[in-house]
Amino acid sequence: MTTHSLIYTVGITGASGAIYGVCLTQELLKLGCTVHLIITEAGWQVFKEELNWDNSDREMILKENIQKDFPGILKYHHLRDFTAPIASGSYKSKGMIIIPCSMGTLSGIANGASGNLLERTADVMIKEGRTLLLVPRETPLNAIQLENMLKLSRIGVRIVPAMPGFYHRPQSLDDLVRFMVGKVLDNLGLDHHLFRRWGD
């Protein structure tokens, strides 16, 4: 299997923690994967607020801040582009990660809404029995949100909350981000060296 045959979809929503989604996308591209990227409008707004990126030129952000010169292939899709290949179960991919995942998006997926390309692609992952991994970032959590997570977990969706560990003795914010992204890659079965493992 070639690296470009490793195809993943990454969704970035408006939950706080956009850097998680950016870092994961970059790591997958470094590994030579093909990444289908979906960013919600709220996600673009968080890029501006948290990363200080001028989102008036989105193509520039995708090229210079995310794709860079990594060997993988980046394919960006608008939220309403239901003609995208990832909207169909006949398109082969290894799985999907929504990082960070807002509670609104989580609710839409848990209830089968398929109201946009992000939710539709997640629904495809579920119906085809492929890997779907959600990284929720919210606190505190109410009963509805917890019930939605439980509903999804019971059907095989992996819930990986944005809860970085500290046993690797992080020295910077980047260390905490890399820890979470590393945990996601672990769940995808992909090798990495983003953090020091317990016992190493």
Helices and strands as residue ranges (DSSP letters): G 3-5, E 7-12, H 18-30, E 34-39, H 41-51, H 58-60, I 61-67, E 73-77, G 85-87, E 95-101, H 103-110, H 117-127, E 131-136, H 143-154, E 158-159, H 173-188
